[in-house]
Amino acid sequence: MIRSPSVRSSFVVLTLLGFAGCSGSGTGSVVVTPAHGPVLTCSTQMMSATVMGETDQTVSWSISDDSSHGSIDMTSGLFTAPNAMPTPSTATVVATAKAGGLKGTSLLTLGTAFPSAARPITGSAGYNSFDTGIYHNTVVAKGMRVYAVWPDNPAGGTTVGLKVARSDDGGATWMAPVTAATLPLKSGKAIPDAFIRCPGLAIDAGNPDVVYAIGGATGPVDPGIPDDSLDSDSTQLIAISSDGGATWTQHNIAVGPAMICADVASPAPDTVVVVGPGWDCTVPNAGRDVFVWSDANRGAGFATGAVIQSPQEYFADGYTKGLDDLNNDPACTQEHLSVESDGTTDAGGDATESPRLFTDGAGHLCVSYIGDINHANAMMDVNVYVQCSSDAGKTWTAPVNVDGADAPKVSRSVVGSIAPNGNVTIIWTSGKNGGLYTSTSTDGGKTFAPRSQAPHPIKFSGDTELAEALNPMAAYDAAGILWVGYRAYDGSQEQVMVDKSCDGGTTWSGVRSIDTPASAMRYPQFALTPGAAPMLATWAADHMATYTLIPAATTTN
């Protein structure tokens, strides 16, 4: 039996109040438009009224509820929804005619989001296609142009690759997917001996026809590197299109480094940056923590490279070595070194995890990541770090330990977004019952405020503990509203949840479930299409799907 979460829904079945109220000596009525309809929190709705049977059409506006249900301009009729969901989640707007005191009313339903039905992307693959990793930035938008990427791992096949589809109407309809990248498996091998995982996308900051797709191949693929000594089961690739996703050029970013779940961003026109996690320092001169590549020629600079540690590693040109060390340990001088909880370093077991890029597209780039993962210790001791760059990843601000020494040491994933005013906000998970935390920087990422509790996961009916929060996603829209998505999971059932904040994470509108436990959608992410809410994308076991979060057209009389 499917259980429903014990969360108050932010959607209420609409009902129509009588709008033809009469009073005084008049014999007409006041018709309010819209008569009823859904309105997002943190938004406005212009109301209008027609005074039937009267020459004087002047009305004054009011709300019959308390101030938690919003406000309205007495003269213009502009309704301003509250920042948080009220109880009940409706607002009654009243128009009082100057002529005769006639009244008309409208009932508005307030909500954090009003999700549409799932819209599957035809031909897309799901997350059960072998170990395909955590999905981050697999659906991205610039204006109404939207791109989606997924792994292409046909069972028993001898090639792996990436598929990309394009939409020109904000994700409502999609063109047929095309192959963006492909790698042959080594002789005698077949899927699942090797597979692509962790796909990602970025649209060029200056041109929506230029798009970058990345993916990591795990297993015995043939990367085409002209060096017989190179023998690796890990290849990170990038594919670049300059014609809106019709054709693609493919390059190897790295062969050898175990770059599980890299990320990609375009912080400025014609510029692309790729980051990926490294591994421990047990191999002399080979251990790295975070890899960074940058190119200012639409990825063309990644076409060449060299084997830097035969037989282990090939790196494409553009490797910046730009991140600061968390600790200056000569045993592992490349990139970051994680610091143990006692202040010492462990050059034999630590690494970073889940580096995630986010940018404003105007030169400001940040990376968030989990540091100090000790793979030899089942009780992982971790911290959340953020660094920012203003030169496309060549140099970075000093690493900031955002969660602090007293934080729960079970952080899993951290993401971020840059607000229109330049504030940098990150959201991260803290394990079972820990929910989500958030922190904001008002100086571009140099310092962060103390962490605070973000939207908390739900408790499913029949559970004694809160569901775990997984796979967070954060995005500031053009209006400065911070949207947050995550997956609530109790070990047997799961739902994708959405919330938002009108004040940068201080207060929250109210959690909204996107689906039902039976749908088993995962990996939420936002694509910033124009409008009052971003597009939401999720993954099912066999496909991708998108949702709109804005209300359907309001009902008029």
C-alpha angles and dihedrals in degrees: 000000000000113000123213123222117257092235122126106248117239090213121079125187106257120244128184119236118210105270100185098079114163132202140152120024097316121112099198133078141235117242114201122203122237092031090195139340148131121291126187119235111249090035142093135236124198112223126200134189137200118205105213117216095010132102092208107074095181115130135173119221131222142155119238092207130074123274093270088074095061137263138263135206107247093219109031099035094230106157117207114201119220122258093239134041111267127210112273095027096226135090124207112215117199127200114196116196118227087218109075097338093268114171135209127183140202129195115217121193113216124210144165088228138346104215120205122220114283114278109205119214105233113239096012121139128230137229096263092074094111118291099334097163136218114332115227125163093359091138118042134169141198111185108319092333111105130179128194129192134192138168119270105213108152109194110255092005125139097220133056128197152132130283122205129192128190134212125191097187103061095276098308093117132013136210119233111283120254131205108258099177139003137184126190119229118239118269114293094013129115137178124309089037083076135008143169119252141170101036119193140179141202129183114217111259091233106036130033090204090065113077134168124211126189136186139165122233115210119194137025103334125150106242093184095239110157095229119099092197093064110099114167139146095207126076127170114199138184129201123198128199125190097179103062097278098307096115132015141203116210130210136174112242094187140346117199106022111104093236100175110188105354121188136219135205140169108221095176139010114296090003127117129181127191126192129184137174121254132202143246128306100244091116110070112249091354104084117104134165110200124014121207128191125181132183130177096194102071092274095305089123089067091066092090134045144133144242101257100181112023124238094014117048144036116183125189118229112269097062103147105187083208106145119100121242117254085208130013099233114161090208090069111018099159114100121316129001116196121230124225120234090255092056097256127109131242109210091181105058117015131101141149125257140204101010107192126191124211129174144174090225089238099090101288113116129172136181125205123192147158113253135196103035107170104198093191091059119071089203097069114211107205145161137196117245135187131190130174135203135199096189103059096273100310093115130014141198116256114283113266119210096216104182096050134223094290095055122120104269097225103083113158112180138001131195135172148192137202117232123223088254091055098257114144117218127183131192124198140174123238105195133261114353089358094096118187133325131200137194133180134207120207094187100062097273102311094112133012134207118246112282120267135191114273126197106320125226120251135255112236118224110275094019121120094202135049117265116254119258113231140170099018122198129190131189135169112214125213091271092057095253113145113223121197129190131180144156119253111209131175098182097271108036135031144187136189112241131196131196135161141201127215093196104049098271103318095108131013133220098224133279117274125196114226099194143001127270089251093062092061095203118174145180102042119203138168130234111199102228119164117277142063094307137023123250114260123218128191138174129237126190092270108019149015123252137190133209135194114226100195120097121263114254111300118251118253130196 
